[in-house]
Amino acid sequence: MTGPGSGPQGANDQANGPGSSATPDYRDLGTGQAKADFAAASANGGWEFDAEAMDKVIKSLEDCLQGDFSIAQNEATWLTQIKPPGAEVGSEGYTQAAINSGRSYQDFLRGARAYTDAYVSTLIEIKTAYQNQDQAAIDALRQIGKVD
């Protein structure tokens, strides 16, 4: 069912207020999610830091950034460079739709990359804090979502 308050604009309105077209800060979202994941995993005291497992997660995400994201960004660029096969309304309309799609895909990828970069950076902070046994940093990373 569609109507007012549904779909992508409805979700945006819920996050930013009605009629807002504010772009989310994907770096903040990625950092916040990594901290929330860490806080949830380590909250009950039964979690034990595993540097090798953390390295695997970080490497996997970095490989994705270097491989999958790079491929996708290249493909999105090609979408924005399509030329119409002919000079008539159908060809030109199709071409413009493809170009707009490519631009939207590029915007999505920029946000996804910023989110993932921030997530990885936060995982590295967590790993470093544990390896240095920096209890203050560990406690600060766990504070996400807690209310005083």
C-alpha positions in Angstrom: 0.0 0.0 0.0 1.3 3.4 -0.9 0.3 6.8 0.4 1.6 9.7 2.5 4.3 8.7 4.9 5.3 5.5 3.1 8.3 4.6 0.9 11.7 6.2 0.9 10.3 9.7 1.6 8.3 8.4 4.5 11.4 6.8 6.0 13.4 10.1 5.4 10.6 12.1 7.1 10.7 9.8 10.1 14.5 10.3 10.4 14.7 14.0 9.6 11.2 15.5 10.0 8.5 15.9 7.4 9.5 17.3 4.1 13.2 17.2 4.9 15.6 16.2 2.2 18.7 16.2 4.5 21.3 13.6 3.5 22.3 11.4 6.4 25.9 11.6 7.7 26.9 8.1 6.7 30.3 8.4 8.5 28.5 9.1 11.8 26.1 6.2 11.1 28.9 3.8 10.4 30.8 4.8 13.5 27.7 4.6 15.6 26.8 1.2 14.3 30.2 -0.2 15.0 30.1 1.2 18.5 26.6 -0.2 19.0 27.6 -3.6 17.7 30.7 -3.6 20.1 28.6 -2.4 23.1 26.0 -5.1 22.4 28.6 -7.9 22.0 30.6 -7.0 25.1 27.7 -5.9 27.4 27.2 -9.1 29.3 30.8 -9.7 30.2 31.0 -13.0 28.5 32.6 -11.6 25.4 36.3 -12.0 25.0 38.4 -10.0 22.6 39.9 -12.1 19.8 42.5 -10.1 17.8 42.6 -12.7 15.0 38.8 -12.7 14.5 38.8 -8.9 14.6 41.6 -8.9 11.9 39.5 -11.2 9.7 36.5 -8.9 9.9 38.5 -5.8 9.2 40.3 -7.5 6.3 37.1 -8.7 4.8 35.6 -5.2 4.9 38.7 -3.7 3.5 38.8 -6.2 0.7 35.2 -5.3 -0.1 36.0 -1.6 -0.2 39.0 -2.2 -2.5 37.3 -4.8 -4.7 33.5 -4.8 -4.8 33.1 -1.0 -4.2 35.7 -0.2 -6.8 34.0 -2.4 -9.4 30.6 -0.9 -8.5 31.9 2.6 -8.8 33.4 1.9 -12.2 30.1 0.4 -13.4 28.2 3.5 -12.0 30.5 5.8 -14.0 29.8 3.9 -17.2 26.1 4.4 -16.6 26.5 8.1 -16.5 28.3 8.1 -19.8 25.7 6.4 -22.0 25.0 8.1 -25.3 21.7 7.7 -27.2 21.7 5.4 -30.2 19.5 7.8 -32.1 18.3 11.4 -31.9 14.6 10.6 -31.2 12.5 10.9 -28.0 12.7 7.2 -27.1 16.5 6.9 -27.3 17.1 10.2 -25.6 14.6 9.5 -22.8 16.0 6.1 -22.2 19.5 7.5 -22.1 18.6 10.2 -19.6 16.9 7.7 -17.4 20.0 5.5 -17.4 22.2 8.5 -16.7 20.0 9.5 -13.7 20.1 5.9 -12.5 23.9 5.9 -12.7 24.1 9.2 -10.7 21.7 7.8 -8.0 23.9 4.7 -7.9 27.0 6.8 -7.4 25.3 8.7 -4.6 24.4 5.4 -2.9 27.9 4.1 -3.3 29.4 7.3 -1.8 27.2 6.9 1.3 27.8 3.1 1.6 31.6 3.6 1.2 31.6 6.4 3.9 29.6 4.2 6.2 31.8 1.2 5.7 35.0 3.2 6.0 33.8 4.6 9.3 32.8 1.2 10.5 36.2 -0.2 9.7 38.0 2.7 11.3 36.0 2.2 14.5 36.8 -1.5 14.5 40.5 -0.6 14.3 40.0 1.8 17.2 38.4 -1.0 19.3 41.2 -3.4 18.4 43.9 -0.8 19.2 42.2 0.0 22.5 42.2 -3.7 23.5 45.7 -4.4 22.3 47.0 -1.3 24.3 44.7 -2.3 27.2 43.3 1.2 27.2 40.4 0.8 29.6 39.3 4.4 29.2 39.0 4.1 25.4 37.2 0.8 25.7 34.7 2.3 28.2 34.2 5.3 25.9 33.5 3.0 22.9 30.9 1.1 25.0 29.0 4.3 25.9 27.0 4.4 22.7 23.3 4.5 23.5 23.6 4.7 27.2 21.6 7.4 29.1 23.0 9.1 32.2 
